[in-house]
C-alpha cells in the first residue's frame, strides 16, 4: 500500500469517526490495519450515556466510486477478496456496513452489506441517496436487531408437564380453554408488590377473536403452558411493566417479556400483556390477562425484521 493510499484511507476513517463521535454520540473503536478482516472499525451505540449492546461492524472505503444509471455508486473490488469479505460480514453478530467516503468533498454514504443485492461479483453498490450522517443512525441501528435487548429479559425454563393441553386428544382450542380456566382457578401473582392476575372471558375472547389468524391463535394456545411460570417469576415493580393506555384512555396495559426455553422447540421471546382499568391506580390495578404471543415471530435470529412474503 502506497503512502498516498494509506493517507487517503485514514482520511476516510477520520470522516466516519467524526460523525460517529459527534452527530451520533456513539463510540468508535478502530481496528489495526494488520488485524482488520473486512472491518476497519466498530461502532458501539449508546443509550442514556451507557453502552446499549448494539454493535456495528464498519469498513470504510475512501475512493472515487463510479456512478451507475440505477443510482448506485460502484466500488470495484477483486472477486476473491469480495467473496472472503462477504463471508466475514455475514458472520458477525450485529450490523455490517460499508461506508463510502468521497476523497474530494469528504461526503459519506453507506450500505448494508449483508444482503445479496448490495454487491455484484466484483463491486460493492452504495446508494447515492443514502448519506452517512446524523439521520442514518436510526436506520442503521435497526440493522442491529433486538438480540441485545432480548438477552436482558427474564429467563424461564419450561418442561413437558407445563403443557398438558398439547398432549390431549381434544382439539387444541378446547384443551387450551380448559387450561385457561385452570390458570384462573389457581391464583397467579405478578410483580412487586404482588398482584393477582385474573384469566377472565375478555382475555380468552381477545386471543380467539374471529379477525385473528388461525396460526396466531394456535401460537397463543401453545404458549399458555408457559404463562404461570412467566408471571410468577416476575419480581419487577408494576411500574416497570407499564406500557401505556388505549386511545380512549379506558384501559392501561402492562407488558412482560421473557426468554423461554421449551422441551419441544427452540427458545423464544414470549410476551404477556395484562390489562387494567385506567381509573385504578397503576401501582395497584385489578390485573387481567389480555394476550400472550411471540413478538419476534417475523424477525430473523438477530431480531431484525425480515421482508414480508406472501
C-alpha positions in Angstrom: 0.0 0.0 0.0 1.4 3.4 -1.0 1.7 6.3 1.4 -0.9 8.2 -0.7 -3.4 5.4 -0.5 -2.8 4.9 3.2 -3.2 8.7 3.8 -6.5 8.7 1.8 -7.8 5.7 3.7 -7.0 7.3 7.1 -8.8 10.5 5.9 -11.9 8.4 5.2 -11.7 6.8 8.7 -11.4 10.3 10.2 -14.6 11.4 8.5 -16.5 8.4 9.8 -15.1 8.8 13.3 -16.1 12.4 13.5 -19.7 11.6 12.5 -19.9 8.7 15.0 -18.4 10.7 17.9 -20.2 13.9 17.1 -23.5 13.5 15.4 -24.2 10.0 16.7 -22.9 10.5 20.2 -21.6 6.9 20.0 -18.2 5.2 20.3 -15.7 4.4 17.5 -13.1 1.6 18.0 -10.6 1.4 15.2 -9.1 -1.9 14.2 -5.4 -2.1 13.5 -4.7 -2.5 9.7 -2.8 -5.7 10.2 -5.7 -7.2 12.2 -8.5 -5.9 10.0 -10.6 -8.7 8.3 -13.1 -6.7 6.2 -13.7 -4.4 9.2 -11.9 -1.0 9.8 -13.7 -0.2 13.0 -16.5 -1.0 15.4 -19.3 1.4 16.3 -20.7 0.9 19.8 -24.1 2.6 20.2 -25.2 4.2 23.5 -28.4 4.7 25.3 -28.5 7.3 28.1 -24.7 7.5 28.1 -24.3 3.8 28.6 -23.5 1.1 26.0 -26.7 -0.3 24.5 -25.1 -3.6 23.4 -25.7 -2.8 19.7 -22.5 -3.1 17.6 -22.0 -2.1 14.0 -19.1 -3.5 12.0 -17.9 -1.0 9.5 -15.5 -0.9 6.6 -14.5 2.5 5.2 -13.7 3.0 1.5 -12.3 6.4 0.7 -12.3 6.2 -3.1 -13.9 7.8 -6.2 -16.8 5.4 -7.0 -18.3 5.1 -10.4 -21.9 6.2 -10.6 -24.4 3.9 -12.3 -27.7 4.6 -14.1 -29.6 2.9 -11.3 -28.5 5.5 -8.7 -25.8 3.3 -7.2 -22.1 4.1 -6.7 -20.0 1.1 -7.6 -16.8 0.4 -5.6 -14.6 -2.1 -7.5 -13.1 -4.9 -5.5 -11.4 -8.2 -6.5 -13.9 -11.0 -6.8 -11.8 -13.3 -4.5 -11.5 -10.6 -1.8 -15.2 -9.7 -2.0 -16.1 -13.4 -1.5 -13.8 -13.6 1.5 -15.1 -10.3 2.9 -18.8 -11.2 2.4 -18.3 -14.3 4.4 -16.8 -12.2 7.2 -19.6 -9.6 7.1 -22.4 -12.1 7.2 -20.8 -14.0 10.0 -20.8 -11.1 12.5 -23.5 -10.8 15.2 -24.6 -7.3 14.6 -24.9 -4.9 11.7 -22.3 -4.8 9.0 -22.0 -1.8 6.7 -19.6 -0.3 4.1 -19.1 3.4 4.2 -18.0 5.2 1.1 -16.2 8.5 1.6 -15.6 10.8 -1.4 -12.0 12.0 -1.2 -12.8 15.2 -3.0 -15.6 16.7 -0.8 -15.5 14.2 2.1 -19.2 13.3 1.8 -20.1 9.9 3.1 -22.6 7.3 2.1 -23.3 3.8 3.4 -24.8 0.4 2.5 -26.0 -2.6 4.5 -23.5 -5.1 3.1 -25.2 -8.3 4.2 -28.0 -8.6 1.5 -27.1 -10.1 -1.8 -28.3 -7.0 -3.7 -25.5 -4.9 -2.1 -22.9 -6.5 -4.3 -22.1 -7.8 -7.8 -19.4 -10.4 -8.5 -16.7 -7.7 -8.2 -18.4 -4.5 -6.9 -19.9 -3.1 -3.8 -23.0 -1.0 -4.6 -23.7 2.1 -2.4 -26.9 4.1 -2.9 -26.2 7.7 -3.9 -29.2 8.8 -1.8 -28.1 7.2 1.4 -25.8 9.6 3.2 -23.9 8.6 6.3 -24.9 11.4 8.7 -26.8 12.0 11.8 -30.1 10.8 10.2 -28.6 7.5 9.2 -28.2 6.4 12.8 -31.8 5.2 13.3 -31.9 3.2 10.2 -28.5 1.5 10.8 -29.5 0.9 14.5 -32.4 -1.2 13.3 -30.0 -3.5 11.5 -28.5 -4.5 14.8 -31.8 -6.2 15.7 -33.2 -6.8 19.2 -30.9 -9.5 20.4 -29.1 -7.1 22.8 -32.5 -6.2 24.4 -33.9 -9.7 24.3 -31.0 -11.1 26.3 -32.0 -8.8 29.2 -35.4 -10.5 29.5 -36.0 -12.8 32.4 -35.1 -16.5 31.7 -37.8 -19.1 32.1 -37.4 -22.8 31.7 -40.4 -25.0 30.9 -40.9 -28.7 30.8 -43.3 -31.3 29.4 -45.5 -31.1 32.4 -46.2 -27.4 31.8 -48.1 -28.3 28.5 -50.7 -31.0 29.3 -53.1 -29.4 26.9 -50.8 -30.2 24.0 -50.9 -33.9 24.8 -54.7 -34.0 24.9 -56.7 -35.9 22.3 -59.2 -33.0 22.2 -59.0 -30.1 19.7 -56.3 -27.7 20.9 -58.7 -24.8 21.3 -60.9 -26.9 23.7 -57.9 -28.3 25.7 -56.4 -24.7 25.8 -59.7 -23.4 27.1 -59.6 -25.9 30.0 -56.0 -24.9 30.8 -57.1 -21.2 30.7 -59.8 -21.9 33.3 -57.2 -23.7 35.5 -54.9 -20.7 35.4 -57.7 -18.6 36.8 -58.8 -21.1 39.4 -55.3 -21.4 40.9 -54.3 -17.7 41.7 -51.2 -16.4 40.0 -49.5 -13.2 41.2 -47.0 -11.0 39.5 -44.7 -8.1 40.3 -43.7 -6.3 43.5 -45.9 -5.8 45.4 -47.5 -8.9 44.1 -50.9 -8.5 42.3 -53.2 -11.3 41.3 -53.8 -11.8 37.6 -57.3 -12.9 36.5 -57.9 -15.0 33.4 -61.4 -13.9 32.5 -63.6 -14.2 29.5 -62.4 -11.0 28.0 -58.8 -12.3 27.7 -60.0 -15.5 26.1 -62.2 -13.7 23.6 -59.3 -11.5 22.7 -56.9 -14.3 21.8 -59.7 -16.2 19.9 -61.4 -13.2 18.2 -62.6 -14.0 14.7 -60.4 -11.5 12.9 -57.2 -13.1 14.3 -55.4 -15.6 12.1 -55.7 -19.3 12.9 -51.9 -19.6 13.2 -51.7 -16.6 15.7 -54.4 -18.3 17.8 -52.5 -21.6 17.7 -49.4 -19.8 18.9 -51.2 -18.3 21.9 -52.7 -21.7 22.8 -49.3 -23.3 22.8 -47.7 -20.5 24.9 -50.4 -20.6 27.6 -48.5 -23.5 29.1 -45.7 -21.1 30.0 -47.9 -18.3 31.3 -47.9 -19.3 35.0 -44.1 -19.6 35.2 -43.6 -16.3 33.4 -45.9 -14.4 35.7 -44.9 -16.0 39.0 -41.2 -15.5 38.3 -41.5 -11.7 37.6 -40.2 -9.7 40.6 -40.2 -6.3 38.9 -42.3 -3.4 40.1 -45.5 -3.0 38.1 -44.3 0.5 37.1 -41.5 -1.2 35.1 -44.1 -3.2 33.2 -46.4 -0.3 32.4 -46.7 0.1 28.6 -49.4 2.8 28.1 -53.1 3.4 27.7 -55.7 2.7 25.0 -56.6 5.6 22.7 -59.9 6.1 24.6 -57.8 6.1 27.9 -60.2 3.5 29.3 -57.6 0.8 29.9 -53.9 0.6 30.9 -51.6 -2.1 29.8 -48.6 -3.9 31.4 -46.1 -5.8 29.3 -43.8 -8.6 30.4 -41.1 -10.2 28.1 -39.4 -13.4 28.9 -36.8 -15.6 27.1 -38.5 -19.1 27.4 -36.9 -22.5 26.8 -39.3 -25.2 25.7 -38.9 -29.0 25.8 -40.3 -29.4 22.2 -38.9 -26.4 20.2 -36.3 -23.7 20.2 -36.0 -20.9 22.8 -38.1 -17.8 22.0 -39.0 -14.4 23.4 -42.6 -14.6 24.8 -44.6 -11.5 25.7 -47.6 -11.4 28.1 -49.8 -8.3 28.1 -52.0 -7.6 31.1 -54.9 -5.1 31.2 -56.3 -2.9 34.0 -58.8 -0.1 34.2 -57.3 3.4 33.8 -59.3 4.8 36.8 -57.5 2.3 39.0 -54.1 3.3 40.5 -51.2 2.0 38.3 -49.4 0.8 41.4 -52.4 -1.4 42.5 -54.5 -2.3 39.5 -57.0 -5.1 39.1 -54.9 -7.1 36.6 -56.4 -9.2 33.9 -54.8 -11.4 31.3 -55.0 -9.9 27.8 -52.8 -11.8 25.4 -49.7 -14.0 25.0 -47.6 -14.2 21.9 -44.1 -14.1 20.4 -43.2 -10.5 19.4 -40.2 -11.6 17.2 -42.0 -14.2 15.1 -41.4 -12.1 11.9 -37.8 -11.4 12.7 -34.5 -13.2 12.0 -32.2 -14.7 14.6 -30.8 -11.3 15.5 -34.2 -9.8 15.9 -34.1 -7.9 12.6 -37.5 -7.7 10.8 -37.4 -9.7 7.7 -39.1 -8.7 4.4 -42.7 -9.9 4.3 -43.6 -12.6 1.7 -47.0 -14.0 0.7 
